[in-house]
Amino acid sequence: MTEAQNQQPMFSIEKLFVKDVSLEIPSAPQVFLEREAPQVDIQLHHNSSRVDDGIYMTTLTVTVTAKIGEKVMFLVEAGQSGIFQVRNIVNQELDAVLGIACPNILFPYVREVISDLTVRAGFPPVVLSPVNFEAIYHSQGAQGQPAVASPEVQIITPGISH
């Protein structure tokens, strides 16, 4: 490789994996007799850390809590991680790669895990709406906050109104 090729910006996915998953149905089996529509709360956040020279891990975590009154119907949490190789990118652009590109890659996977877990738990699937990580990143940057988000996320849940 020439010196110029060694200095070219590089981004690649090394590994994608489910780092953490949790499902709780604390009021089972009575919760399956409920006919009232639950209130659904969704929390989303991501963080990145340096693993090695030019190697970073980003984890996108989604927590879904469905309640009827104070009674929790279910709580699902999934952390989807990726190991990414990011080289020859300046720090400001590196923050954007880790805060926008990596979560965008991870989101479809964590979305599938959340949907699958709610169905396996005996509930209608929770299908997360698309998330604009670029807008989240830029809005937090303008406020001087780190690029770790906890936005409200709308969901499409057949059979469950919110």
C-alpha atoms as one frame of an Amber mdcrd trajectory, in Angstrom:
protein
   0.000   0.000   0.000   1.172   3.512  -0.713   1.325   6.210   1.956  -1.699
   7.956   0.366  -3.762   4.744   0.582  -2.816   4.342   4.273  -4.221   7.837
   4.990  -7.584   7.290   3.285 -10.592   7.440   5.652 -11.861   3.945   6.393
 -15.080   2.671   7.968 -16.084  -0.987   8.158 -18.325  -3.256  10.187 -16.284
  -5.904  11.952 -19.043  -7.637  13.973 -22.714  -7.134  14.880 -24.179  -8.879
  17.930 -26.859  -8.748  20.624 -24.965  -7.700  23.726 -27.832  -7.728  26.206
 -31.470  -8.770  26.169 -34.125  -8.820  28.877 -37.827  -9.646  28.999 -40.029
  -9.336  32.059 -43.741 -10.055  32.425 -44.183  -9.398  36.157 -47.995  -9.675
  36.191 -48.314 -12.906  34.202 -50.646 -14.706  33.765 -53.270 -12.138  34.878
 -51.931  -9.545  32.451 -53.118 -11.673  29.515 -56.720 -11.238  30.710 -56.524
  -7.421  30.460 -58.606  -5.779  27.758 -57.496  -2.199  28.387 -54.921  -0.688
  26.044 -51.567  -0.095  27.742 -49.466   3.030  27.879 -46.195   2.284  26.107
 -42.968   4.103  26.955 -39.869   3.704  24.820 -36.379   4.826  25.744 -33.490
   4.755  23.318 -29.831   5.491  23.928 -26.467   4.650  22.497 -22.866   4.845
  23.578 -19.543   4.199  21.972 -16.158   3.260  23.348 -12.719   2.736  21.908
 -11.715  -0.947  21.948  -8.331  -0.699  20.252  -6.499   1.574  17.855  -9.086
   2.428  15.191 -11.611  -0.076  16.617 -14.791   1.104  18.361 -17.824  -0.575
  19.869 -21.218   1.131  19.720 -24.217  -0.209  21.638 -27.768   0.914  20.865
 -30.148   0.076  23.719 -33.931   0.192  23.489 -36.195  -0.222  26.520 -39.939
  -0.717  26.027 -42.284  -0.625  29.027 -46.019  -1.285  28.627 -48.276  -0.444
  31.599 -51.935  -0.440  32.443 -52.224   2.064  35.246 -49.314   1.219  37.550
 -49.265  -2.460  36.539 -46.428  -3.391  34.187 -47.639  -5.646  31.366 -44.141
  -6.202  30.008 -40.701  -4.708  29.949 -38.377  -5.513  27.064 -34.824  -4.252
  26.756 -32.309  -5.069  24.044 -28.783  -3.851  23.506 -27.522  -4.316  19.958
 -23.789  -3.788  19.552 -21.388  -3.442  16.712 -17.639  -3.417  16.454 -16.522
  -0.933  13.821 -13.168  -0.136  12.298 -12.820   3.619  11.886  -9.475   4.987
  10.737  -8.035   8.252   9.465 -11.042  10.337  10.476 -10.631  13.547  12.501
 -12.175  13.674  15.988 -15.201  15.833  15.098 -16.051  13.552  12.192 -15.358
  10.495  14.353 -18.012  11.699  16.825 -20.488  11.986  13.946 -19.628   8.501
  12.639 -20.108   6.994  16.112 -23.230   9.084  16.806 -24.974   8.768  13.443
 -23.618   6.039  11.160 -23.147   3.335  13.792 -26.620   3.702  15.405 -28.180
   3.801  11.910 -26.551   0.446  11.162 -27.600  -1.072  14.505 -31.207   0.191
  14.575 -32.810  -2.362  12.189 -31.293  -5.190  14.220 -32.468  -3.934  17.616
 -35.871  -3.158  16.088 -36.178  -6.808  15.037 -35.091  -8.078  18.471 -37.691
  -5.902  20.253 -40.476  -6.997  17.893 -39.517 -10.670  18.174 -39.346 -10.595
  21.979 -42.764  -8.988  22.392 -44.330 -11.586  20.090 -42.567 -14.426  21.934
 -43.914 -12.956  25.181 -47.468 -13.360  23.860 -48.150  -9.732  22.941 -48.638
  -7.984  19.600 -45.326  -6.948  18.047 -43.839  -3.607  18.993 -42.530  -2.127
  15.767 -40.288   0.861  16.330 -40.712   3.827  14.000 -37.626   5.009  12.131
 -35.256   7.218  14.119 -33.300  10.141  12.667 -29.969   9.781  14.468 -28.510
  12.661  12.476 -31.144  15.065  13.830 -30.607  13.740  17.370 -26.855  14.141
  17.034 -27.092  17.691  15.709 -29.706  18.815  18.252 -27.575  17.512  21.110
 -24.442  19.078  19.659 -26.185  22.463  19.498 -27.096  22.101  23.174 -23.558
  21.085  24.126 -24.658  17.605  25.157 -22.855  14.374  24.405 -24.076  12.263
  21.502 -25.910   9.797  23.730 -29.649  10.018  23.194 -32.766   9.218  25.191
 -35.453  10.505  22.835 -39.068   9.540  22.900 -39.778   7.157  20.060 -43.185
   6.532  18.552 -44.177   2.944  17.913 -46.592   1.174  15.649 -48.265  -1.540
  17.642 -51.124  -3.429  16.008 -53.782  -4.139  18.593 -52.258  -1.833  21.210
 -53.128   1.837  21.183 -50.996   4.356  22.980
